[in-house]
Amino acid sequence: MEANDSEGIDRGASNDDWPSLSRPCDRLTRARSAKEKLYERALPSPNEIRIKVEAAERMVARAEERLAAETAAHQEKLKKYEGRAEAIGR
């Protein structure tokens, strides 16, 4: 059994229906176009994106520096503790 591509089309509809469908179709097209324009306007500009990325990179760099400093300080504390533990254990 072959599928009929024209299923769902009312062959009894007269050509007079097109003017009544034209207005809703135009409105739908304009609504979709307006939606796309609003979406594009809501997106940040390339310059805004660049500024935000640079700020995020600076934040990450500062966080990595703080982490390195904290790690070094912690390692120093561990060495001191190890030295005290060896001195007590002798």
N, C-alpha and C positions, 0 to 999 in steps of 0.2 A: 504494500500500500504506500503510495507516494504522498509526501507531505505537500499540502497545498499552501504556497506562499501567501496567497491572498485570503487566508482564513481570517476572520474577524473584521473583514471589510464589508460594510453594508452596501451591496451593489444596488439596492433600491434607493439609496440616498440620491437626492437630486443635486445638481450643480448649484442650486440656490443656497445650499448649506454653507458654502465656502465664505460668503461675506459675513455670515454670523460667526464663523470660526476664526476669521481673520483678526478680529479685534482681540480675542483672548490669546491667540498665538503671538501677536505683536506685544501684548502686555507681558507675556511669559518671557519673550526674548529680551525685552527691556529690563525686566526684573533680574534675569540672569546676568545681563551685562552690568547692571548696577551692583549686583552682589560681587562680581569679579573686581570691579573698580574699588569697592569698599575694602575688599581683602587686600588688594595691592597697596592701597593707601595706608592700611593698618600695619603693613610690614615696615620694619625699620630700614632706613636708608643704608647704603653701603658704608657711608662715613660713620653713622651711628654704630653699625656692627663693628667696624674697625676700632672705634674708640672703646667699645665694651670689651673686645677681645684683648686689646692692649692693657686695659685695667685688670682684667682677669689674669693675664700673664704676670703683671707686677705683683698681684696678690699671691700667686703661686710661688713666685721667686722669693717673696718675703717669708712665706710659710716654710719653704725649704731651708732658708737661712736660719730661721728660728729652730727648726727641727735639728739641723746640724749642730747648732749651739747647744741645744738641750741634750743631744746625744753625747757630745763631747763632755759636757758637765757631768752627765750621768756616768760615763766611762771613768772620769777622774774620781768620782765618789767611789765607784766599785774598786778602783786600784787602791785608794786609801783604806777602804774596808778590808781588802785582801791583805794589805800590809799590816794592819792592826791584828787581824786574825792570825797571821803567821807569827807576829811578835808574842801574842798570848799563848800560842800553841808550843812555843819553844821551851 
